Amino acid sequence: MLPLFYLPSIPTGESIEVSGDVAHHAIIVTRLAVGEQLTLSDGRGAWATGTISSATKKSFTFQVSERGSHSSQRPLLTVVQALPKSDRTKEAIELMVEAGVDRIIPWQASRSIAKWQSDSQAKWQQSAETAAQQARRYFVPKVEESVKSAELIALLGKSLLLHESASTQISSVVDKSWLEYSEIFIIIGPEGGVSEEELELFAPHAAIVKLGTPVLRSAHAAIAALASVNSLLGRW
């Protein structure tokens, strides 16, 4: 696939002038040159492919060869991620974005060590955008504000809660009939695990399932769950 770069919007016309950080990254960091092809996207489904027709260190002219728009998939895959340890956050976001997450809801679980800060949403969103660009995605997953358990209950629709002690395999719950739902929530606990109180709280609202025998880190569980769900839905 062609290198992908995001713009706030994709202008109409056969030629697009690109400057600022996007141009710097394409020309200086990625070292693209005149005659090379790339894709531009607004991160909301619209895209255009084309060729660099001229370039300086600070800008380039993009000659459009094709443009279009993708609709978001249904059901949306939303990961409710208990706040990971600070050194694991970026990794967790990158992995779930690469596996196809559409929305991320940070969860302040009772056993979460990390705390949500005033700038956390912006940092998570930037990590999601960077990962989406690397994964050549036309949609940048949206990161919501952090929620606590009681607030989360009100948001849930069709949901899966991953738990190492669950007796039900995810493969015995999810099948292609789940394609009829508009959104599927996948709830990932913290390193210390989901508390008994939280299990009781979520039990009426989510299927409590396990992926298998090995116990995954909180930061790694989402990519495994998303891969499983995508496969069980027949997407992969």
N, C-alpha and C positions, 0 to 999 in steps of 0.2 A: 504493500500500500504506500501511497505517497505521503511525505511529511505533512503534518497537519498543524495549522496555526489558527488561533481564535481572534476574531475581531468583534467589537460590540454589535455590529450589524454588517451584512454583506451588501454593499452598494450595487445599484443597478448599473448597466452599461457593460461594454466590452472590455474596459480597462479600469483597474483599481489601483490607486496610489496607496501604498502601505508605508507607514513611518512609525517612529517611537520604538517601544520595547519589542514589538512584534518584528519589525524590520531588523532591529539589532540582533535578535535571537536567530532569525533566519539567515542573515548575511554573515554576521560575525561569529556567532556560536555554532550554528549548524553548518556554516560555510557553503550555503547554496549560492550558485552562480547563475549568470545570464544563460538562458536556454534550459534551465532545469525546471521540472514540474513540481507542483505542490498543491495542497488543498487548503482553502480557507473556510471557516465555519463560524457561525455566531454562537455555538454551544447550545442552541435551542432547536436544532434540526436542519437549518438552512446551510447550504454548502455551495462552493464553487471550486472547480479544478481549473488549472491553467498553467501558464509558463511565465517565468521571470523574463521580461523583455528588456529591462534596463535596471541598473542598481548602483547605489552609492553606499557608503558606510552607514548612512542614516535612513535610507529609504529604498524602496524598489517599486517598479511598475509591474503589475500583475495582469497578464493578458488572459481573459477568461475563455476557456474552450467549452466548458459545460457547467451547468448549475442545476440545482434541484433542492428538494426538501424531504426529509424523512420524518414520519410520524413516530411518536414515542411508542414503545412496545406496551402491550397489555397482556397479562397484568404487570403493573409496575412492581419492581422488587425493592422493598424498603428494608434496610438493616437498622435495627435498634441496637446500637453498639454501646455497651457499658464503657464508661471512660477508661481507656487503657492507661498503663503507666506512661508517663510523659515521653519516654524514649521509644515507646512502641506505637505512638499515635499515628505518625506519618506512615509507618509500615502498614498498619491496619487499614488506613484509608486507601493507600495505593493498591493493596491486594483486593479489597472489595470493589474498587472502581474497575480494575482489570477483569474482574469476574462478572461485571455487568450490573452492579447496583444502580438503582435509579434515584434513590433518596436515602439520606442518612440522618437518623435521629440519635443524637448523643444522649446517653442515659446515665444519670447520676444514681447508680445502684448503691445499696447500703454498704457493700464491700468494696466499692471503687476507692482506690487510693488517691487518684488524681482528682483535682477540683476544677470545675468549669470557671474560666476567667472571662473578663470583659472582652478580651480580644480572641478568645478561643474559636468562636464561630468563623471569624475572618480567616484565621490560620487553617482551620479544617477545610474551609471552602477553597482556599488557594491550593492546598494539597490535592483536593479532589480535581480541580481544574488541571493542574500539572499532570496528574495521573491519567486523566481523560485524554489529554493531548497526546501523551506517550502511547496510549492504547488506541489512538485513532478513532475516538468516539465523537459523533456529531452532537451528542447531548452531554452536557456537564452535569453530573448528579448534584442535587441541591442538598446542602447541609442545613438542618434546622437548628434552632436553639435547643440547649440541653433541657431535658425534662426529668422530673422525679417519678417514682413508681406510680403514685396516685394520679399524676397528670397523664402518664402514658396510657393507662387503662382507657381513658376517654378517646384516645386516638386510634386504638387498634381495630383492625378489621380481621380478615382471615389471617391467622397468625400461627407461627411455629416458635416454640421456645426450646433452645438446645440445652440439654442437661446430661451430664455424663452418667447419671444414675437412672435415666429414663429406661423403661422396659420396652418402649415402642421405637422401632427403626423408622427413620424418616421415609424410607422407600415404601413402607406399608401405609403411609398416610397421604403422601403427595402423588398425584397422577395427572393425566392430561385433562381430567374434568376440572382441575383447578384453573385452567385457562379461561374459564368463564368469569373469574373474579377480576375486579378492576385493580386490586393491589394485594400483594402478599407481604406480610411483615415477618421478618426473621429476627428473633431476639437473642442477642449474644450477651452472656453474663461476664462479670469481671474475672480477674485472675483468681480471686478467692472464692468464686462460684456464686451462684444465685442462692440467697438465703432461704430458709424454710418459710419465713413469712412472705417473701416475694413469690415463692412457688405457690403458696396458698392463694395469694392475691391474683396471680395470673392464670391459675388452673381453669377457671370458668371461661377464660377468654382466648386461650391458646392451646394448641396440641403440644404436649411436652414430649420431645423426641430426642434421639441420639443419632449421631452420624456413624458410629462404629465403636470399636474397643479402644483404640488409642485416644488419649486425652489431648486435645489441641489447646494451645495458648489462646487466650481471649483474642489477641491480635490476629491470629491465624484461622480462627473458626469461621469467620464470615466467608472467606474465599471457598472453603470446603462446602459450606452450606449452600452458597449461591451456585457452585458448580453442580451440586446434587440436584437442587431445584430446577435449574436450567435443563439438566439431563432428563429428569423425571417429567418435565413439561414437554419434552421432545424438541427443545430448541437446540440442544447440543447433541 
